[in-house]
Amino acid sequence: MNITKLVLLFATAAIFNLSAAYSAEPVSGQDPYYDQNSDVAAATAATKCGKKTLKGTYIYSSRGAPSAIASTTYVEAGMESYDGAGNIINRYASSNPSASGREIGTYTMGANCIGKITYTSGSTYMIFTGPTGSIFTYIKTSENGEIVSGEEKRVTGSLLLKSIPSAMQ
């Protein structure tokens, strides 16, 4: 076999292998453009959330409506301290009706960075954060007809609101 035929044989084999690699069907449910060996993929796979993800004091603002058919708008602003162990204390000011006050509650956080807040008033919220917990979004999920959502941002790692009753610690 001469050298020309040998080069042609290797080139054909290489092209066949390359086209077979790119025409292979992805594993069911897997994104064919997702590189499982990339640094980003490895870091994401190793990242998990938990109660400790939310620790410190956050400021927030909420918007919503008292019900799905209401023509008025509800707004609220406040500050919350999360202790990293599942307890919250909240201070707020709201409109419609105009009020201000304090509320305590608890929270859970799954490894997938999705959690739930439950206040002693019975209000519940679904929360979504990232692995640092520096910011998160929420939506009210309790069944009293209110439609409320918002965002919280950590302003310090310290607990500025410290009066969580000892029974909750």
NORTALIN-V534082 format. One record per residue. N is the residue number from 1. SS is DSSP state (2 for helix, 1 for strand, 0 for the rest). OMEGA is omega in radians with two decimals (none if undefined). Layout:
N&SS&OMEGA ; N&SS&OMEGA
//
This chain:
1&0&-3.11 ; 2&0&-3.04 ; 3&2&-3.13 ; 4&2&3.14 ; 5&2&3.14 ; 6&2&3.11 ; 7&2&3.12 ; 8&2&3.12 ; 9&2&3.12 ; 10&2&3.13 ; 11&2&3.11 ; 12&2&3.13 ; 13&2&-3.14 ; 14&2&3.12 ; 15&2&3.13 ; 16&2&3.14 ; 17&2&-3.14 ; 18&2&-3.14 ; 19&2&3.10 ; 20&2&3.14 ; 21&2&-3.11 ; 22&2&3.13 ; 23&2&-3.13 ; 24&0&3.11 ; 25&0&3.09 ; 26&0&3.06 ; 27&0&-3.10 ; 28&0&3.12 ; 29&0&-3.10 ; 30&0&3.09 ; 31&0&-3.10 ; 32&0&3.14 ; 33&0&-3.12 ; 34&0&-3.13 ; 35&0&-3.08 ; 36&0&-3.11 ; 37&0&-3.11 ; 38&0&3.11 ; 39&2&-3.13 ; 40&2&3.14 ; 41&2&-3.14 ; 42&2&3.13 ; 43&2&3.14 ; 44&2&-3.13 ; 45&2&-3.11 ; 46&2&-3.08 ; 47&0&3.09 ; 48&0&3.07 ; 49&0&3.07 ; 50&0&-3.13 ; 51&2&-3.12 ; 52&2&3.12 ; 53&2&3.11 ; 54&0&3.10 ; 55&1&-3.13 ; 56&1&-3.12 ; 57&1&-3.08 ; 58&1&2.96 ; 59&1&-3.09 ; 60&1&2.95 ; 61&1&-3.13 ; 62&1&3.01 ; 63&1&3.10 ; 64&1&-3.14 ; 65&1&3.12 ; 66&0&3.07 ; 67&0&-3.12 ; 68&0&-3.10 ; 69&0&-3.11 ; 70&0&3.10 ; 71&0&3.12 ; 72&0&3.14 ; 73&0&3.08 ; 74&1&3.04 ; 75&1&3.13 ; 76&1&3.04 ; 77&1&-3.14 ; 78&1&-3.11 ; 79&1&3.09 ; 80&1&3.02 ; 81&1&3.10 ; 82&1&-3.04 ; 83&1&-3.13 ; 84&0&-3.12 ; 85&0&3.08 ; 86&0&-3.13 ; 87&1&-3.11 ; 88&1&2.88 ; 89&1&-3.01 ; 90&1&2.95 ; 91&1&-3.00 ; 92&1&2.95 ; 93&1&-3.08 ; 94&1&3.07 ; 95&0&2.99 ; 96&0&0.04 ; 97&0&3.11 ; 98&0&-3.09 ; 99&1&2.98 ; 100&1&-3.12 ; 101&1&-3.08 ; 102&1&3.10 ; 103&1&3.08 ; 104&1&-3.13 ; 105&1&3.11 ; 106&1&3.09 ; 107&1&3.01 ; 108&1&3.11 ; 109&1&3.11 ; 110&0&3.11 ; 111&0&3.13 ; 112&0&3.08 ; 113&0&3.03 ; 114&1&-3.07 ; 115&1&-3.11 ; 116&1&3.04 ; 117&1&3.06 ; 118&1&3.10 ; 119&1&-3.14 ; 120&0&3.09 ; 121&0&-3.09 ; 122&0&3.11 ; 123&0&3.09 ; 124&1&-3.13 ; 125&1&2.98 ; 126&1&-3.09 ; 127&1&-3.12 ; 128&1&-3.13 ; 129&1&3.03 ; 130&0&-3.05 ; 131&0&3.12 ; 132&0&-3.12 ; 133&0&-3.08 ; 134&0&3.13 ; 135&1&3.02 ; 136&1&3.09 ; 137&1&-3.12 ; 138&1&3.04 ; 139&1&-3.14 ; 140&1&-3.10 ; 141&0&3.12 ; 142&0&-2.96 ; 143&0&3.09 ; 144&0&3.08 ; 145&0&3.13 ; 146&0&3.05 ; 147&1&-3.07 ; 148&1&3.00 ; 149&1&-3.14 ; 150&1&-3.08 ; 151&1&3.07 ; 152&1&3.12 ; 153&1&3.11 ; 154&1&3.10 ; 155&1&3.07 ; 156&1&3.06 ; 157&0&3.14 ; 158&0&3.08 ; 159&0&3.14 ; 160&0&3.06 ; 161&0&-2.98 ; 162&0&-3.01 ; 163&0&3.02 ; 164&0&-3.11 ; 165&0&-3.10 ; 166&2&3.11 ; 167&2&-3.13 ; 168&2&-3.07 ; 169&0&none
//
